[in-house]
Structures are given as C-alpha cells and as structure tokens.
Amino acid sequence: MIRFLVRINQLASTIFPTIFKLMKPLLLFILLFYFSIPFYSFGKDNKPDKHRILILTDIENEPDDAESLVRFLLYSNQFDVEGIVATTSCWQRDKVADWRIHEIVDAYGEVRDNLEKHESGYPEHSFLKERIKKGYTDFGMNAVGKGKDSEGSDWIIKTVDKDDPRPVWVPIWGGSNCLAQALWKVKNTRSGAEVEKFVKKLRVYTISDQDNSGPWIRNTFKELFYIVSPGYHEGGADSYYYATWTGISGERHYHFPSGANKYIVDNDWVDKNIQINHGALGEQYPDVAYIMEGDSPSFMYLINNGLGSPENPNWGSWGGRYELYQPHTQIYFHEPETRPIWTNARDWVKADGIDFITEQATIWRWRTHFQNDFAARMDWCISSFENANHAPIVRLNQLNNITVKSDEMVDLDASTSFDPDQNELTFEWIYYREAGNFSSKIELKEKDKAKISFKAPKVTKQKSIHLIVAVTDNGEPNLTSYQRTIITVNP
C-alpha cells in the first residue's frame, strides 16, 4: 500500500503537473491520515485515544510557565485538554494569574485555524477558555482542608469523575495544593473503595515540589502514580540542580555538565524561531530569564512521536526517564519519601567525544529534535501546508515487540517509513541500554541504514533490549520521529 501511494504521487506529479498541484493537499492529507493511525491506541467507537490532560500552573511567578503554555498549545491537538488551572507556589504564595492564561489562549485562538491546516484536532478557542480555572489563593497546605475548595479543585474532581476510562494526566508546573485539596475532599467524603477508584485514574508529573503539599499527597495516597524529582525547602531552589526536568535547558543557569546545544535554548534562538514573525501566539512567548521552559517536560513526556510510553516512565521520552524506587532522603527534601515513586534516573550519553552520565541527559539527549519540532510547529501558525515542514511517519516492518533466542539473528526494518513533504530521510538506530535490563554493549553495524541485523546476545535468563529508530528528514528545520522495538531474548 505504501509503495503504491508513493508511486501514484510520483506519476501524478510528472504526467499531470497542473492537476497534481491542485490535488496535492488532498493527497497529503490522505497519506498523513493513513500513516498516522498506528501512533494511537484505539478506544470505543474505533476512534483514536488521546491523553486526557489537566495542567496546574503558577504562571507569572517567572516567564517559564508562559513559555511552556505557548509550546503546549502547539501540541494541544494531541490531547484532550481537560483544564488549565492557575495556582500558587513557593514563588507566588498569595495570588494566581488566570488572566495570563486567558491572554495566551486568546492569542492561540488567532492562529488555531492555520494550525488546523497542518494537523487536525486542535481544540476550539472557546473550548479552552471554558477550561481555564483558578485555584485557592494561599500557600501549600494552608490551602488544603475544610472550606478550602476552589473552582480548580472542584474541576479536578469533576474531570476525574467523568464516565471515561482513560486516566487523567496532571502536569504540575507550580504548587500542587489544588490537587491536594481535591484529594483531601474525596478522602473525607467518599468510601475507601471510591477513593481508591479516584486515585487510580490519576497520573501526576510534577516539576519538583514547589510547595509542601506534594510530599503530603505522596505519603497519604501511596498508590498514586507520581513522577517527581523530590525537592523543596524554604527560601531556595538549590534542589533543582539535581532534578531531571532541568535537562530541558538548565545548564545555562545551573551550570551542570551537558553535551547538548546551548544555543538553541537562548533568547537569540527564541527571537528568530518563536517571537518574531510567527503570529500572535509567538508574540506571547516571553524572553528567557532563568531557564527556558522548566515546566515543559511534564507534557513533552506525553507527546505522541513514537518514542515514549507514558505508563512506562523508565522507557524514556522527550520528558525524561524515571525509575520506580524509594529514594534516600536528601538534605533538600521537604520530608522523607515513605514509598516508591517514579523519580530520577541516569542515562549514559556520549556527545562530542565526552561521556555524560546524568539525570538531565535523559532529556537533553533529545534537545535538537524537540527544539526543531517546536520551531516547525510555530511556523505552522503562519504558513501554508506546502510552505512548512512536517515530521516523518515511521513504520516498522516487524512488530514493536519480538522474542528471540540467544545467538539468533535479529532483523529490523524501517524502510517503509515515509515523509509527508517528500523530503529525504536519514536513519539512526539507537540502543537505549538503560530502558531495558540487558546491561552489556550491543554492536550495531550500519546503524545509519533503514535495515539492520545483529546477533542476539547470549543470556542465561530472559532479558529485554530496547532499540529505537530515529528517522529525520532534510526539511527546514529537520524533523525527527521514532519507533521503538523491544526485543525479548530467551536463553
């Protein structure tokens, strides 16, 4: 089917150039629809599932929340946006700034129709406006308890209670007390079984602990799915140095070792690719003050590009990689962790001949890819489909999960991958050692080819190996998509 569509495309452009010019947008839409289907799991009515997402943000405490919201809206077609709630934090203790969310969403409304020309599913401006809410205007656990309900905490409860089996993802960019109040109310008004059902529908990814309610949530609701780099203390942000999420751009402020390109997370890059001549939404993107978009990993974790698996934080994605364990108490913890959480893990990445083994590397290793993707989507705000770039569609000619025996040959093939803009493609096969449980090296010959073969290692007990193919086009900017193959090796 793939080769047939490509051949029709080539013949039409050669034999009927005038007709092809008129029909090209329709052909491209058909190709995009056909090739994008397997990126999603399918729900009831045979419609592709999207992640439900409800953001808590202390926007206006510094520029990075506004920056993250701009990027988020460019990807909002990939999600069912359930809410955007303005909250407090340790940096903004007695006020919320829902007005700033409205400003940015209004700017999105001006470019939404143009974004829709490039990918379908962008929510209507009015739909998003209805989902902007306010949390309680007090700090941390002072905002939790009897009489502390807000439209934000009530909205969380209403959202989770919907007759929808999908979990609700809650990226937390500031304090978590709005979620804490929702959980407090449910705990104090419902049966144990009802509380358990409510908690099971939540997935939390919080950007460290920006008030004292996060540790309370984790210690009170021990089965809650929770991704966090723990760390909060009065009067300082030193713990951020150790946090995974700072890998998005943090070395420019915290000066930790990084092998990523620092020039694509600075204000010169922002001027050129985001703010200037990119429409109303780009104009709402503030200059970088400390680090660029410290909150973005929390939703980049969910972006549907073939790399991540949200229920498996240890697999790694644009939002980083995390492992499930009970961390030892550190001096910058608010209080000891009493149960396993999804938290910091290290990747070993070689860049410019230097080995980096850090938590932040789990994010910055993908920086060129996610910054190029951001720039391309910002172009979508003002450009026609023909004058913008779109990410490749990656297809494997084998299952994403295969089982082999020791010393058996493994053949992997991504040659049917396709670019919607007919750009040339390059391939890179990545052995993601940390994502599996086989710890030794694997030699991949010709790992820049569409097809590769290698001999499965000899094992004495079952092991898993993660191989990712990154497919990049030569458009402007270069865009990358992925597919992951998990190889189970039996003795």
Wavefront OBJ file of the C-alpha trace (Angstrom):
o trace
v 0.000 0.000 0.000
v 2.819 2.409 0.903
v 4.724 1.871 -2.338
v 1.504 2.161 -4.320
v 0.654 5.555 -2.806
v 4.176 6.828 -3.311
v 4.197 5.670 -6.944
v 0.839 7.352 -7.630
v 2.231 10.519 -6.101
v 5.296 10.412 -8.359
v 3.335 9.649 -11.540
v 0.751 12.344 -10.873
v 3.396 14.998 -10.374
v 5.134 14.007 -13.618
v 2.242 13.373 -16.009
v -0.403 15.777 -14.697
v 1.525 18.644 -13.058
v -1.362 21.131 -13.068
v -3.896 18.685 -11.646
v -1.326 17.431 -9.143
v -0.728 20.946 -7.862
v -4.430 21.292 -7.121
v -4.795 17.802 -5.651
v -1.566 17.713 -3.619
v -3.101 18.951 -0.340
v -5.769 16.229 -0.519
v -3.207 13.531 -1.326
v -1.010 14.656 1.560
v -3.968 14.617 3.940
v -4.805 11.035 2.912
v -1.189 9.972 3.385
v -0.942 11.644 6.788
v -4.179 10.051 7.955
v -3.220 6.609 6.682
v 0.261 6.626 8.174
v -0.637 8.248 11.494
v -3.242 5.705 12.582
v -0.891 3.267 14.401
v 0.563 6.058 16.525
v -2.584 5.923 18.630
v -4.327 3.245 20.611
v -7.989 2.946 19.711
v -10.854 3.400 22.112
v -14.573 2.903 21.858
v -16.266 3.734 18.549
v -12.934 2.940 16.848
v -11.673 6.477 17.473
v -8.033 7.073 18.409
v -7.469 7.696 22.092
v -5.825 10.894 23.249
v -4.363 11.511 26.668
v -6.618 13.487 28.987
v -4.567 16.316 30.457
v -5.255 18.897 33.188
v -2.469 21.384 33.901
v -1.780 23.199 37.185
v 0.418 26.281 36.714
v 1.800 29.082 38.891
v 2.017 31.177 35.736
v 3.550 34.662 36.135
v 5.827 33.676 39.006
v 8.530 33.884 36.298
v 8.477 33.676 32.475
v 8.866 29.914 32.041
v 5.223 28.937 32.663
v 4.046 31.288 29.915
v 6.723 29.860 27.637
v 5.598 26.312 28.388
v 1.952 27.193 27.779
v 2.783 28.517 24.313
v 4.565 25.271 23.433
v 1.789 23.185 24.962
v -0.884 24.835 22.828
v 1.055 23.933 19.678
v 0.635 20.275 20.673
v -2.882 20.587 22.083
v -4.340 18.648 19.145
v -2.641 15.541 20.563
v -4.524 15.771 23.861
v -7.982 16.054 25.294
v -7.366 19.243 27.258
v -9.472 18.954 30.393
v -8.301 22.091 32.169
v -5.630 24.727 32.782
v -5.715 25.834 36.418
v -3.862 28.867 37.825
v -2.269 28.044 41.194
v 0.112 29.353 43.830
v 3.639 28.121 44.610
v 6.593 28.919 46.841
v 7.418 31.696 44.399
v 3.880 33.124 44.262
v 2.180 32.402 47.555
v -0.974 34.508 47.780
v -2.242 35.083 44.238
v -2.962 33.331 40.979
v -2.756 34.657 37.432
v -5.527 33.089 35.403
v -5.645 36.349 33.410
v -2.321 35.406 31.807
v -3.654 32.030 30.721
v -6.560 33.845 29.052
v -4.148 36.161 27.214
v -2.146 33.284 25.767
v -5.217 31.214 24.886
v -6.705 34.255 23.132
v -3.534 34.517 21.039
v -3.824 30.800 20.255
v -7.348 31.493 19.022
v -5.934 33.814 16.359
v -3.733 31.083 14.857
v -5.786 27.984 15.625
v -7.350 27.695 12.154
v -3.945 27.875 10.491
v -2.584 25.187 12.812
v -5.512 23.005 11.775
v -4.259 23.077 8.170
v -1.231 21.088 9.260
v -2.703 18.568 11.715
v -6.300 18.068 12.685
v -7.759 18.087 16.176
v -6.777 21.482 17.567
v -9.355 22.465 20.209
v -11.538 25.474 19.569
v -10.627 28.718 21.312
v -13.954 28.787 23.181
v -13.441 25.208 24.371
v -10.126 26.088 26.007
v -11.481 29.304 27.512
v -14.154 27.350 29.360
v -11.474 25.162 30.925
v -9.374 27.931 32.482
v -9.870 27.793 36.252
v -8.466 29.314 39.457
v -7.066 27.556 42.495
v -7.187 28.706 46.132
v -5.038 31.767 46.812
v -2.917 30.548 49.690
v 0.346 28.670 50.018
v 0.811 24.922 50.240
v -1.114 23.018 52.891
v -2.674 26.285 54.086
v -4.946 25.836 51.059
v -5.968 22.280 51.975
v -8.827 21.351 54.287
v -12.393 22.243 55.171
v -13.620 25.385 53.416
v -10.619 25.455 51.032
v -12.401 24.280 47.873
v -11.857 26.304 44.699
v -13.159 26.133 41.162
v -9.833 24.478 40.334
v -10.083 21.682 42.923
v -13.768 21.147 42.113
v -12.892 20.948 38.420
v -10.283 18.263 39.101
v -12.890 16.152 40.895
v -15.455 16.670 38.144
v -12.905 15.747 35.477
v -11.762 12.543 37.159
v -15.366 11.550 37.858
v -16.338 11.691 34.178
v -17.594 8.471 32.633
v -14.330 7.974 30.772
v -11.998 5.038 31.454
v -8.866 6.918 30.407
v -6.594 8.228 33.158
v -6.267 11.963 33.782
v -2.711 13.241 33.473
v -1.941 16.172 35.782
v 1.269 18.029 34.867
v 2.052 20.334 37.795
v 4.143 23.410 36.963
v 3.874 25.101 40.352
v 2.391 24.149 43.708
v 0.275 21.005 43.968
v -2.159 22.202 46.635
v -5.093 22.378 44.213
v -4.735 18.651 43.558
v -4.165 18.079 47.277
v -7.459 19.778 48.103
v -9.322 17.658 45.542
v -7.823 14.509 47.042
v -8.491 15.713 50.597
v -12.153 16.289 49.779
v -12.565 12.917 48.092
v -10.847 11.184 51.019
v -13.152 12.871 53.520
v -16.435 12.446 51.653
v -16.207 9.032 49.987
v -15.761 5.404 50.915
v -12.377 3.692 50.817
v -13.262 1.888 47.585
v -14.394 5.132 45.954
v -11.180 6.883 46.977
v -9.136 4.021 45.550
v -11.043 4.237 42.254
v -10.481 8.003 42.092
v -6.756 7.750 42.801
v -6.261 5.007 40.197
v -7.471 7.364 37.472
v -4.782 9.976 38.229
v -1.294 10.265 36.730
v 0.876 13.047 38.144
v 4.100 14.531 36.748
v 5.198 17.441 38.903
v 8.120 19.790 38.377
v 9.814 19.188 41.736
v 7.930 20.274 44.885
v 7.018 23.940 44.758
v 5.042 23.802 47.979
v 4.687 21.354 50.869
v 1.555 19.622 49.562
v 3.373 17.284 47.169
v 5.004 15.175 49.895
v 1.650 15.071 51.727
v -0.066 13.742 48.599
v 2.563 11.051 48.035
v 2.639 9.930 51.654
v -1.157 9.924 52.026
v -2.082 8.265 48.725
v 0.573 5.603 48.424
v -0.796 4.001 45.259
v -0.899 7.260 43.294
v 1.158 7.224 40.082
v 3.611 10.042 40.692
v 6.627 11.273 38.696
v 8.803 13.775 40.551
v 12.344 14.878 41.321
v 11.711 15.488 45.052
v 12.994 18.710 46.479
v 11.624 21.759 48.191
v 12.792 23.928 51.026
v 12.054 27.405 52.279
v 13.826 30.209 50.523
v 15.812 28.411 47.841
v 15.858 26.329 44.660
v 19.172 24.517 45.152
v 17.431 21.162 44.778
v 16.659 21.991 41.160
v 20.301 21.335 40.312
v 19.617 17.618 40.846
v 16.254 17.486 39.063
v 15.756 15.589 35.824
v 13.484 18.220 34.261
v 16.252 20.843 34.217
v 17.740 18.929 31.317
v 15.473 20.894 29.000
v 17.814 23.909 29.261
v 19.087 24.116 32.825
v 22.827 24.151 32.213
v 22.551 27.761 31.071
v 21.542 28.680 34.642
v 22.597 25.827 36.932
v 25.851 25.066 35.059
v 25.683 21.295 35.283
v 27.573 19.256 32.643
v 25.712 18.895 29.364
v 26.522 17.756 25.872
v 23.518 19.489 24.324
v 23.484 22.551 22.098
v 23.066 25.521 24.452
v 22.485 27.950 21.599
v 19.048 26.559 20.768
v 17.666 27.415 24.215
v 18.701 31.050 24.378
v 16.983 34.318 23.523
v 18.587 34.688 20.106
v 17.051 31.379 19.053
v 13.731 32.373 20.596
v 13.734 35.691 18.730
v 14.263 34.034 15.375
v 12.153 30.902 15.716
v 9.332 31.846 18.096
v 8.732 35.507 18.826
v 9.380 37.398 15.590
v 7.160 36.973 12.505
v 5.385 33.909 13.849
v 1.970 35.313 14.633
v 0.042 36.202 17.746
v 0.960 33.114 19.746
v 4.692 33.605 19.253
v 4.347 37.197 20.398
v 3.092 35.921 23.770
v 6.308 33.972 24.369
v 8.419 35.910 26.906
v 12.193 36.210 26.888
v 14.099 33.532 28.763
v 15.090 34.729 32.235
v 16.476 31.706 34.129
v 15.985 28.526 32.166
v 13.829 28.022 29.113
v 10.555 26.234 29.848
v 11.389 24.340 33.003
v 7.810 23.031 33.087
v 7.592 21.664 29.540
v 8.994 18.162 30.229
v 5.794 17.356 32.127
v 3.702 17.399 28.930
v 6.503 16.661 26.441
v 6.503 13.299 28.217
v 3.096 12.668 26.603
v 3.828 13.920 23.061
v 2.944 11.234 20.570
v 6.089 10.851 18.446
v 6.721 7.114 18.751
v 9.381 7.434 21.466
v 7.695 7.420 24.859
v 5.284 5.090 26.636
v 3.500 7.137 29.329
v 2.692 4.187 31.570
v 6.377 3.219 31.488
v 8.472 6.196 32.667
v 11.599 4.001 32.704
v 11.481 3.719 28.896
v 12.448 7.360 28.374
v 10.955 10.126 26.215
v 11.294 13.851 25.481
v 10.096 14.323 29.072
v 12.989 12.299 30.500
v 13.402 8.870 32.031
v 12.452 7.865 35.572
v 12.672 4.694 37.642
v 10.411 3.396 40.412
v 12.090 3.266 43.819
v 12.034 4.795 47.289
v 14.756 7.455 47.247
v 17.108 8.045 50.146
v 16.366 11.266 51.999
v 18.452 14.200 50.794
v 19.112 17.493 52.557
v 16.887 19.321 50.055
v 13.849 17.054 50.603
v 10.928 18.606 52.445
v 10.438 15.333 54.294
v 11.425 11.678 53.755
v 9.752 9.699 50.985
v 7.864 6.801 52.526
v 7.153 4.746 49.429
v 8.429 4.109 45.879
v 7.895 6.919 43.382
v 8.912 7.417 39.762
v 11.999 9.542 40.174
v 15.474 10.434 38.917
v 17.398 8.020 36.732
v 20.596 8.485 34.746
v 21.400 7.980 31.079
v 24.880 7.465 29.699
v 25.189 9.691 26.617
v 28.295 10.378 24.555
v 28.456 13.864 22.993
v 31.461 15.376 21.211
v 33.622 12.516 22.449
v 32.697 13.083 26.104
v 30.729 10.652 28.250
v 27.918 12.180 30.300
v 26.120 10.106 32.933
v 23.436 12.338 34.416
v 19.730 12.632 35.162
v 19.450 15.661 32.889
v 20.865 13.713 29.940
v 17.614 11.745 29.791
v 16.072 14.941 28.392
v 18.851 16.928 26.727
v 19.875 13.955 24.589
v 16.741 14.757 22.502
v 17.098 18.567 22.577
v 17.889 19.172 18.899
v 14.881 17.082 17.938
v 12.352 18.705 20.259
v 13.553 22.245 19.586
v 13.339 21.722 15.821
v 9.853 20.291 16.266
v 8.835 23.320 18.334
v 10.147 25.692 15.665
v 8.326 23.829 12.904
v 5.012 23.958 14.746
v 5.469 27.641 15.356
v 5.880 28.005 11.571
v 2.508 26.303 11.229
v 0.911 29.333 12.887
v 1.514 31.426 9.782
v 2.447 29.091 6.894
v 0.513 27.002 4.418
v 0.985 23.249 4.450
v 3.192 23.422 1.357
v 5.491 26.037 2.884
v 6.128 24.287 6.194
v 7.808 21.084 7.305
v 6.103 18.069 8.904
v 7.605 15.161 10.781
v 8.305 11.824 9.070
v 5.978 8.883 9.540
v 7.985 5.938 10.861
v 6.914 2.417 10.003
v 8.480 -0.846 11.098
v 8.159 -3.975 9.003
v 8.047 -6.047 12.163
v 6.182 -5.892 15.443
v 7.241 -3.454 18.142
v 7.743 -6.444 20.442
v 9.626 -9.511 19.247
v 11.049 -12.560 21.019
v 14.242 -14.378 20.026
v 16.698 -16.861 21.491
v 20.348 -16.354 22.379
v 22.586 -16.088 19.287
v 19.577 -15.810 16.956
v 19.817 -13.182 14.211
v 17.586 -10.145 14.698
v 16.439 -8.282 11.571
v 14.895 -4.829 11.933
v 13.446 -2.878 9.036
v 12.124 0.707 8.896
v 12.439 1.080 5.123
v 8.717 1.757 4.586
v 8.941 4.994 6.584
v 7.667 7.984 4.676
v 7.869 11.764 4.702
v 4.633 13.726 4.076
v 6.589 16.510 2.343
v 8.593 14.063 0.177
v 11.818 15.043 1.913
v 14.763 12.667 2.041
v 15.112 10.597 5.184
v 18.082 9.506 7.272
v 18.048 6.746 9.867
v 19.714 6.215 13.222
v 19.276 3.049 15.287
v 19.801 3.743 18.998
v 20.456 1.048 21.572
v 18.711 2.502 24.629
v 20.597 0.433 27.178
v 19.037 1.977 30.298
v 15.464 1.300 29.167
v 15.917 -2.483 29.145
v 17.503 -4.881 31.610
v 20.393 -6.134 29.465
v 23.349 -4.069 30.608
v 26.144 -5.039 28.224
v 27.067 -3.421 24.937
v 25.495 -4.419 21.656
v 27.367 -3.723 18.455
v 25.096 -2.369 15.733
v 26.717 -2.338 12.306
v 25.420 0.107 9.697
v 23.155 1.703 12.273
v 22.530 4.576 9.860
v 20.669 2.306 7.417
v 16.936 1.670 7.159
v 17.554 -2.031 7.783
v 19.890 -3.540 10.367
v 20.762 -7.031 11.555
v 22.628 -8.240 14.618
v 23.058 -11.385 16.638
v 21.098 -11.565 19.879
v 23.425 -11.761 22.866
v 23.881 -14.975 24.786
v 21.901 -14.829 28.040
v 21.342 -17.205 30.936
v 17.953 -15.737 31.817
v 15.385 -13.656 29.960
v 16.485 -10.116 29.109
v 14.885 -7.155 27.315
v 16.626 -4.870 24.837
v 15.222 -1.542 23.614
v 16.196 -0.348 20.140
v 14.855 2.935 18.793
v 14.959 4.035 15.201
v 15.102 7.824 14.834
v 14.071 8.934 11.351
v 14.962 12.500 10.354
v 14.007 14.445 7.234
v 16.068 17.068 5.418
v 13.368 19.740 5.548
v 13.705 23.094 7.279
v 14.007 22.603 10.180
v 14.984 18.913 10.240
v 12.274 16.900 11.987
v 12.560 13.529 13.712
v 10.077 10.783 14.581
v 10.701 7.434 16.221
v 9.627 3.860 16.682
v 10.760 1.539 19.457
v 11.345 -2.191 19.190
v 11.577 -4.202 22.405
v 13.461 -7.458 21.899
v 12.966 -10.163 24.499
v 15.921 -12.533 24.489
v 15.439 -16.015 25.955
v 18.260 -18.447 26.790
l 1 2 3 4 5 6 7 8 9 10 11 12 13 14 15 16 17 18 19 20 21 22 23 24 25 26 27 28 29 30 31 32 33 34 35 36 37 38 39 40 41 42 43 44 45 46 47 48 49 50 51 52 53 54 55 56 57 58 59 60 61 62 63 64 65 66 67 68 69 70 71 72 73 74 75 76 77 78 79 80 81 82 83 84 85 86 87 88 89 90 91 92 93 94 95 96 97 98 99 100 101 102 103 104 105 106 107 108 109 110 111 112 113 114 115 116 117 118 119 120 121 122 123 124 125 126 127 128 129 130 131 132 133 134 135 136 137 138 139 140 141 142 143 144 145 146 147 148 149 150 151 152 153 154 155 156 157 158 159 160 161 162 163 164 165 166 167 168 169 170 171 172 173 174 175 176 177 178 179 180 181 182 183 184 185 186 187 188 189 190 191 192 193 194 195 196 197 198 199 200 201 202 203 204 205 206 207 208 209 210 211 212 213 214 215 216 217 218 219 220 221 222 223 224 225 226 227 228 229 230 231 232 233 234 235 236 237 238 239 240 241 242 243 244 245 246 247 248 249 250 251 252 253 254 255 256 257 258 259 260 261 262 263 264 265 266 267 268 269 270 271 272 273 274 275 276 277 278 279 280 281 282 283 284 285 286 287 288 289 290 291 292 293 294 295 296 297 298 299 300 301 302 303 304 305 306 307 308 309 310 311 312 313 314 315 316 317 318 319 320 321 322 323 324 325 326 327 328 329 330 331 332 333 334 335 336 337 338 339 340 341 342 343 344 345 346 347 348 349 350 351 352 353 354 355 356 357 358 359 360 361 362 363 364 365 366 367 368 369 370 371 372 373 374 375 376 377 378 379 380 381 382 383 384 385 386 387 388 389 390 391 392 393 394 395 396 397 398 399 400 401 402 403 404 405 406 407 408 409 410 411 412 413 414 415 416 417 418 419 420 421 422 423 424 425 426 427 428 429 430 431 432 433 434 435 436 437 438 439 440 441 442 443 444 445 446 447 448 449 450 451 452 453 454 455 456 457 458 459 460 461 462 463 464 465 466 467 468 469 470 471 472 473 474 475 476 477 478 479 480 481 482 483 484 485 486 487 488 489 490 491
